[in-house]
Amino acid sequence: MIKKILIGLGVVALLALCGFTYMIGGPRNLIGMLRYDQRQEGTLKVGDRAPDVGLLALDGATPVRLADRLAGKPTVLIFGSFT
């Protein structure tokens, strides 16, 4: 009887893992998350000055710094979906 219960729990766990893998985009995405997701907690605190950000312009060659564009004005970055 216990053997049947353990087999049943194993099957349920396997189905749950398969469902989770499907929900996050398939096995390639699961492997990518496990392999490359190396996030660490940052050291910034409330009131700290934001670090300068440098990106390339749309032409792909011209460097653009955030501090140069804003000229000391406050900036608010919002990440998320508003749909």
C-alpha positions as CSV (number, residue, x, y, z in Angstrom):
1,M,0.0,0.0,0.0
2,I,2.8,2.5,0.9
3,K,4.6,1.6,-2.3
4,K,1.5,2.7,-4.3
5,I,1.2,5.9,-2.4
6,L,4.9,6.8,-3.0
7,I,4.5,6.0,-6.7
8,G,1.4,8.2,-6.8
9,L,3.2,11.1,-5.1
10,G,6.2,10.7,-7.5
11,V,3.8,10.9,-10.4
12,V,2.1,14.0,-9.0
13,A,5.5,15.7,-8.4
14,L,6.6,14.9,-11.9
15,L,3.4,16.3,-13.4
16,A,3.8,19.5,-11.2
17,L,7.4,19.9,-12.5
18,C,6.3,19.4,-16.1
19,G,3.5,22.0,-15.6
20,F,5.9,24.5,-14.0
21,T,8.3,24.0,-16.9
22,Y,5.6,24.5,-19.4
23,M,4.4,27.7,-17.7
24,I,7.8,29.4,-17.7
25,G,8.3,28.8,-21.4
26,G,9.6,25.2,-21.8
27,P,12.7,23.3,-20.8
28,R,15.1,25.6,-22.6
29,N,13.9,28.6,-20.5
30,L,14.1,26.5,-17.3
31,I,17.7,25.5,-18.0
32,G,18.5,29.2,-18.9
33,M,17.1,30.4,-15.7
34,L,19.0,27.9,-13.6
35,R,22.2,28.5,-15.5
36,Y,22.3,32.3,-16.1
37,D,20.1,33.9,-13.4
38,Q,22.9,35.0,-11.1
39,R,21.1,38.1,-9.5
40,Q,22.5,39.6,-6.4
41,E,21.0,42.1,-4.0
42,G,22.2,45.7,-4.7
43,T,24.0,48.0,-2.3
44,L,21.9,51.2,-3.0
45,K,19.8,52.6,-0.2
46,V,17.0,55.1,-0.2
47,G,18.3,58.5,-0.9
48,D,21.5,57.4,-2.6
49,R,22.5,59.0,-5.9
50,A,21.7,56.7,-8.8
51,P,24.7,55.4,-10.8
52,D,25.3,56.9,-14.2
53,V,24.2,54.8,-17.1
54,G,25.9,54.7,-20.5
55,L,24.1,53.3,-23.6
56,L,24.6,53.4,-27.3
57,A,22.3,55.6,-29.4
58,L,20.1,54.1,-32.0
59,D,22.8,54.5,-34.7
60,G,24.8,51.9,-32.7
61,A,28.0,53.9,-32.4
62,T,27.3,57.1,-30.5
63,P,27.7,56.7,-26.7
64,V,25.0,58.5,-24.6
65,R,25.2,59.1,-20.9
66,L,22.1,59.6,-18.8
67,A,23.7,62.3,-16.7
68,D,24.4,64.4,-19.9
69,R,20.8,64.1,-21.1
70,L,19.1,65.0,-17.8
71,A,21.4,67.8,-16.6
72,G,20.7,67.3,-12.9
73,K,16.9,66.9,-13.2
74,P,15.3,64.2,-11.1
75,T,14.5,60.9,-12.9
76,V,11.9,58.3,-12.1
77,L,12.2,54.9,-13.7
78,I,9.1,52.7,-13.8
79,F,9.2,49.0,-14.7
80,G,6.1,47.1,-15.2
81,S,3.0,46.6,-17.4
82,F,0.2,49.1,-17.4
83,T,-2.1,47.3,-19.8
